[in-house]
Amino acid sequence: MSEVNYQRLTHRHLDQVAALHETCFPGYYLTLLGRRFLRAMYGWYVESPAAIAQVAVNDHGRVLGFVAGTTEASSYHSSLFRRRAGAMLSALLGQMIRHPFQTLGLIWERKDMIPRALAASMFRRPQTTIEIGAGAHDESHSASLVSIGVDPSVRRMGIARRLTELFLVDAWGRGSTTVTLSVREDNLGARRFYESLDWEETSRSDQAYHGSFSITYEKGTRD
């Protein structure tokens, strides 16, 4: 395999990241919303100052893996809808033309998000960024790792582990003492991966989401 380089996600990576998401998560909720929607969503990780996003690329510029998340988990969806509402709505409309019943069903499944999306996109608040200096870490401040994927052809080569490490380092540098993530209960491979890296299970959902319950893991950034 050619040399792997790790760099921040930029607009030039978005098409490949959206395609890789489809490869890594076939049949998952966001995947069923279509590649244009995924590209619009991952655009948030390029634009938002609260985003943490890295890609692994080979020396030909091919994206082999990615990791994406946020330092502000509590405001993630509101910020996503404020910044990317137009692009995501356009993608949804296109998907609805191609697959009307499936798309309507997916929207209905997450109908709880509709009021939040409308409120965020209609009542835009000024963007503020809180800077935390090096060493000034808030014990209650937790980052969230939202998505990570590696091309099947290069798995078991340490790429996912390195992307996870880079995410933790970046989160620590921005003042987060812990990182959380959620995994589908039936995603046994991902669960084994995180547990092998000493991520600790903290909770389990009591309501199924798109056919599966979820498990939340946590890890300290000092680790």
Phi, psi and omega in degrees: 000141179291169183299142179256128177246144180246129183210164180291145177296134176229175181301328183290345180268348193298318180299317181290322179294318178298317179294321180291325175302315178300320180294318185282331187231060180294134178083355179284163186305303184296325179299321181291344177281352172102157183295323179298321178294317179299318179298318179296317181295313181292343174299333178299324183288346174274324190268327189276136176290346179271358184275147168237120183207127180230152173234150172255124182231150175272181186286000174257004178086007179281131178283120180262338180192166179207157171220141183213141178190196187215151174273351182234075185298323185294334182248013185301307184295320178298316179294320178300314181291324179296314187277328190238013184303313183299312182294320181289322178295318178299318179294320179295320179297318177296320179292326180292326177294320182281320184223072189299311185291317179297315183293317177298322178296320179293319178297317180296324180300324178248043181298339178296339181276343185298311178300322180293321179294316180295316181297317182293321184280332182273327182243082183283128178261151177302139180281129177235146179235126177263121181260131178246123184290162180302130179090345181266077187260131178273120184297340181265358187269117182239136173270167180229124173272112188270320186207141175212139180208146178227138179304132181305332184287345182234022178286162182064028176242011176090003183291314180297319179299315181294319178298320178295318179298317179298322178297315180298318179297316180296317179298317178298317180296338179259010172101003180274135179265340179221159173232136176244158175206158178241140181230140174299139182301327182273002177270077187294325180298314179295320180297316179296322180299308183294320180294329177292338179260015174070027168286139184254132175292130181246334180196165175229142180290151177254009179224131181290141178236114182052046173088003182211145171282165181237154178241135178258132177244159180218148177212140176285139181291338177295334181289000000 
